[in-house]
Amino acid sequence: MKIRKKIRTINTNPKVNLTGLNTIYNQALNNDERTIVFEINQGQGYFVFMMFFDEDDSSKDNMYIYLKRTNHMLNFKMYANHTKGDFFIYITPNDIQAIKDELNINGGVGQFDILDFFTSLNSNIPQFLPFAQKLNNFKSIWKQASPHLSGVLNDADKIYFIGLRDLKSAKKKPTEKTLRKLYLYINAQPETIKQFIISLKDQQKTCCWSADKNKQKAFSLFF
């Protein structure tokens, strides 16, 4: 009988644990706001961190880092138990090159240390992320970043608010992938949008959207 040996592939890409995410991740869970968007400026680079982790999100264990100066998106799979503070990611050579491009250090003197870079990023992750800041961060980069984030909204082409739908009879709750459109396409104060989302969840309702601008309804009629 032929014995087949198992070959184990060893991941040699650098591994880091972004423990600094722990506080705002659990804050988002506790507030039932399963979206995180914040920006860190490092050197010449601007790094926008994004996490979308509703149960309906296929990307719930992913972390996106949008490199704003070079218009490039990094997408990392996160490992381990996030509620306990572990956010392990592996960094590929392509990721490292994209980060160097964002920092504009190619051809510079000295060796770039990716682990030192992520250690610095980790220490600068905010420990409190107000809803208004999250909303404004998301809205400010959506136009540039949206081609890389097609899966974080339901029916991404439908951007005009047309009303509400009751979900009680279907025994469903509104999904974050639908509610996130309120962050992007409603012109209202962040606190108004926050309270509207809370009300929708309490009443087990969701918002409806259309691709036809002529069907658009005034948001103020429903709040």
Beta strands, then each sheet from edge to edge (+ up, - down):
strand 1: 15-17
strand 2: 35-42
strand 3: 45-52
strand 4: 62-67
strand 5: 72-77
strand 6: 88-90
strand 7: 160-166
strand 8: 205-210
sheet 1: 1+ 6-
sheet 2: 2+ 3- 4+ 5-
sheet 3: 7+ 8-
end
